[in-house]
Amino acid sequence: MPLGAMPSGAVPSGTARTITVLGCTGSVGTQTIELLASQPDAFRVRALVAGRNAKLLAEQAVALRAELAVVADPAAYAALRDALAGTGIEAAGGPAAVIQAAEMDADWTMAAITGAAGLAPTLAAIRRGACVGLANKEALVCAGDVMLRAVAMAGATLLPVDSEHNAIFQSLADGNRGAVEKIVLTASGGPFRTASLDDMAAATPEAALKHPVWSMGAKISIDSATMMNKGLELIEAARLFGLDEAAIEVLVHPQSVIHGMVYFHDGSVMAQLGSPDMRIPIAHTLAWPQRMETLSRRLDLAAVSRLEFAEPDLIRFPALRIAREALQAGGGAPTILNAANEVAVEAFLQRRIGFLDIAGTVDQVLQRLGTPKADSLDEVIGLDSLGRRTAQAIIPAIAA
């Protein structure tokens, strides 16, 4: 099972848990590093993996006394090696070294390499039966069947790091999955929650990046603005929790206090609440099945005073509809969706297309490519590449 059972590598309370962080210099990664540094006696870091930020990676490795530091970009290896000279920390570079780091024995691995680049390392960690904190939603969106087969075969455990999926996981703590009627993922609504279509059509990257609640990287901030992030989370939730698409709902909740809800067939509703701080779900997975202290701001419901909810507007935010249709279609449609979205978001950030063109690009790519199969990692990678090439070919006409 992907969730719920105590993993074979779980460390009893009082014993230092061995840790690998894949994607340590990104938003989730740096917050994971902060939590590890807050309790140095509880964790022993085996490997840290970054994309190309050798300077920050070296600083993190020294601060946490990591055994190994890996930079995925071979061009950044020399800088990493020089920065770690004399520290006793091993340095490595290149895609093969990233996979080797993911394969190292560790009690808990954070999978936070964003995009399709995180697929192979995440799969490598799963295949060794690891307990994996899954922050790379693309792993299940693009390669859900492949990943879940590997989880079952290796006896691995996936712990969801996304705040919404982590909320559902916590709300299912009693293990009574058979009594679930539906789940609800909440969405802040992003910076354009009340904007008109005309305003959204004229939106700049700067405006789209100004999330009203969460502090996130550029890609996920744009996904939040289009609500594609919620579409990707819907697909991930279906695979994580074994639910039909119809049993997963989305509600806009601008206060971002309730992160997810589970409705049971006896009429009960379980919800997880907390301040909008990614350190909370990261800490939950890092210490699971125990809990660890964080410095996150404590939720004050009296100060919040009001909680609002609304159905998402699928006219202004068609990305959510497009993602739901891709989940219904199955096969490689979610892989293509994710690939086309990554290309479209980058084109928007480069000011080559408008904000509303992001969803339009994704929709056109899906219509052109249909639902080919995606039964192996090679097929997934091939479809990812095809989806990207198709989006890149479409964008000049959209931009014209």
N, C-alpha and C positions, 0 to 999 in steps of 0.2 A: 504494500500500500504506500502511496506517495506521502501520506500524512498520518500523524497520530501515534504510531507505535514508537516506543523508546528505541532509538537506534543502537546498534551493537557497539558503536564507538562512543556512546555517551559517557561523560566523565562524572563520577560521583562527587557530591559536594565536598569541597576541601582539597581537591586535586586540581592542579593547573591543567586547564583545557588547552590542547594544541590547536593552533589557528592558522589558516591560510586565507588571505584576502586577495581575490581576483578583481582588479579595478580599484586599487587603493587610493588613487588620486582624484577620483571623481567625487560628486556630491555625496552619494551613499558611502563610498569608500572612506572619505576623510572623516565622516561622522562615526564610522566603525572604528577607525584608528583612535579617535577621541575617546570612545568608550573603552577600548582596550587599554589605553594609557591611564584611564581613571582607576583601573584595578590591576596593576601590573603583576601582582602575585597570583591572580586568578587565571592568567592566560600566558601561554608561551607561543610566540609567533614563529611559525616555521617558514612561511614564504609570503612575500608581498609582490604583487604584480601590477604594473602600470602600463599605460600606452606609450607615452613618449616624454613625460615630465620626469626626467632623471633627477633633477635637483630635489624636488619634493619627495620623490621615492627614497632617495638616499637619506634625507632628513628623517623620514618616517622609520626607515629600517634601523637607523642608529638609535633613535629614541626608544624603539620597542625591542631592540636587541634581536632582530630577526636573523634567522639562519641564512636566508636566501632572498635576494632582491632581483626581480626580472623586469626588464623593459621590453615591450613587444616590438617597438621600432628598432631595428638593428642599428640605425644611424645614431641612436641615443645611447648605445651600449658603452662607447668609450667614455662619455661624460659620467655615466653611472659607475663604471669601473674606477675611474680616477677619484670620484667623490667618496668611494668606499675603501680606497686604498688604506691599509693599515688598521682597519676596523675589525677584521676577522669575519666580516660578512661576505658571503659569496655573491658575486654579481654575474648575471647572464643576460643575454638579449636574443630577440627573434621569436617568431611564432612557435618553433619547436620547444624552446625553453619555457614558454608560457604553458604549453601542454604538460611538460615535465613537472612544472611547479604544481599544476592542478592534480597531478597523479601522486604527489607526495602524500605520505600518510599524515593525516591530521584529523582531529576529532570533529572539527567544524570548519566549513569552507564558505566564505561569502562569495557568491557569484554576482558581481556587480559590474562586469564589463558590458557596456551598453551595445545594443545593436546586434547584428548577425555575427560580429567578431567574437561575441561571447559564447556562441553555440558550442564550438569544439571544446574549449576549456571547461565549460559547465558539464558537458557530457563526460569528459574525462574524470571529473570529480565524482559524478554520479556513479560511474562504472566501477569505482573502487569501493562502493558502498558507503559513501560519505554521508554525513549529516550536512546538508547544503542549505544555507540561507539564500533564498532565491530573490534577487533584486532585479535580475535581467529578465523582464517580462517576455522579451522576444524568444527566449528559450522555449517557452510553452506555446507562444503564439505561432512561431515559425515551424517548430519541430516538436509539437506536442506529443504526437503518437510515438515518435522516436525516443523522446526523453522519458515518457512514462513507461515504455517497454523496458528501457534501461534501468529505471528505478525499481521496477518489479523484479528484474533478473538479478540485480546486485543487492537488493534489500536495502537500498538507500532511503533516506528520509528527506523530503523537501519541506522546508519551513518558509512560508511566504513572508517577504519583507515589505512589499508594498503595503501601505497603511490600510487600504481597504481589504485586501486579502488576509492580512494579519488580523484585522478585526473579525472577519468571518471565522478564521481559525480559532481565535480566542472564544468566540461565541459558541463554537461547537465543542468546547472543552469536555462536555459530558459524554462525547462520543456517540450521541444518539442521532446518527446521520439518517437513519431510516425514517425519522419523524419530521424531516425537513420538508416544508411546503414550498418555500422559495427563499432566496436571499436578495438583499438590496445593497448595492454599492452606492455610496454617496459621492457627489461631485461638487466642488466649490462653485462651478460655473465659469471660473477663470476671469480674465480681465474684461471680457466682452459679454458677460452674463446678461446685461440689460441693454446692450448696444443694438442699434438698428442694422439691417443688412447693408445700407449705404455706408454707415460708419465702418462696418467690418470690411467692406470692399476697399475702403481707403486706408485701412489699418497699416501702420508701419511695424517693422520688426521690434522697434523699441517699445511700442505700445503693447504688442503681443507678449513681450517678455516680462512685463510688469504684473506678475501674479499677485493678487490681492491678499493671499494667505500664506502660501508655501514658498520656501526658498529652495529653488531647484536649478538644475543645469538648463542650458538653452534649448536643447531638443525637447525635453519633457515639458518645459514651460510652454513651448509652441503647441505641443500635443494637448496640453491642458486648455489652451486658448481655443483650439478647434474642437475639443472634446474627443479627439482621437485616442487620447490616453485612456479615457473611460471605455472606448470600444476595444482597445487592446486588453484592458483589464477584464472586460466581459468574457473575451475569448479565454484568457488565462484562468478565470474563475471556473468556467465550464470544465476545464481540464483538471484543475487542482482538486475540485470538489465533486467531480463526476456528475454534473448537473446538465439537464437539457437547457438549451438556450432560453426557452420560455419560462424557466424557473429562476431567471436572473433578471432583476430589474435595476434601473438606475434612477436615482432621485437627486436633483440639484439641492444642495444644502450649503448655502454661502458661508455659514459660520464655521464649517469644517470641524465640528465638535463630535458628532456621531460619524464614525468612519465606515461602519457596516452593520447590517442587521440580518438576523436569521429569523424567519417566521416558521413556527412549528404547527403541525396539524391539530394541536389542541387549542390553538388560538394564542399561545404565548409568543412573545417576541423578545429575543435576546439581542442586545446591542453593545458594542464596545465604544466607549467615549474616551476622549483625551485631548490635550492640547495638540494643535497641528505642528508636530515636531517629529521628524523622521527618526530621531534617536530613540523614541519609545518603541516602535516596532522592531528596529534593529536590535535594541537591547533585549527585547522579548525573545527573539530567535537566538541571539548570542548566548543567553543564559539558560534557555529552555532545556529541561522542564522546570528549572528553578527560575527565579527572577533576580535582577540586579538593579541597584540604585542608579538613577540618572539625575542630572541637574535640570531636566526639562521643567518648564513652567507648569505648575500644578493647575488643573482645571478648576475654575471658579464659576460655577453655574449661575450664581447670583449676579456676578459681574457680567456674564454673557447675556443673561436676562431673557433672551428671546432666541428660539430655534425655528428657522424657516425651512420649508421644503416645497419643491415644485417639480412637475414633470419636465424633462428636457425638451427643448424646442428643436425638433428634427428638421425644420425648415432652415433655421439659422445655423444649426450644427448638424449637417448631414453626415459628418464622419461617423457618428454613433450608429446611424442607420446602415451605412456602408459596412461597418465592422460586423454588425449583427448579421447582415446578409452573407458576409464571407464565412462566418461561423456556421450558418445554416447550410451553405454550399459545401463546406468541408474540403477534403483533399488538400491541395496546395493553395487554395484561395487565401487563407490567413497569411501564408508566407509571402505571397505576392502583395497583399495589402500592406504588410509591414515594410517590405522593400520599397514599394512605390511611395509610401509615406515618408520614409527617411530621405529619399531623393527630393521629394516635393518640399519638405520642411527646409532642407538645405538651400533649395532654389529660392524660397521665400526669404530666408535670412540673408541671401546674397542679392535680394531685391530684383530677382529675375522674374518672379511671378507675384501676383497679389495674394492676400491672405485667403480669400475664398477659393482661389485656384488650387490650394493644397488638396482639399477634399475632391475637387473636380478632377485633378490629375489622378488621384488614387482610383476614383470611380472609372475613369477611362481605361486605365491599365487593367483593372479587373475585368471589365467588359471585353477587352481585347484578348486576354489570355485565358479566361475561363477557369476551370477547376482541375488542372492536371494533378496526378498523384504525387504524394510526398511521403513515401514509405521508408526512406533511408536518409541518412545525413547527407550523402552525396546528392540525392535528388532535391533535398531541401536547399542545399547550397547552390545547386544549379538553377532552381526556381528563383532564389533570392537574386542571383545575378541577372536572370532574364527579366525579372520585375524591375530591377534598377535600370537596365538598358532600355527597356520599353518606356519607362517614365522619362528618362533622359531624352529619348527620341520625341516624346510628346510635348515636352515643356517648351521648346522653341515656338511651336504653333500656338500654344496657350499664351505665351508671352507676347506674341506679335500683336 
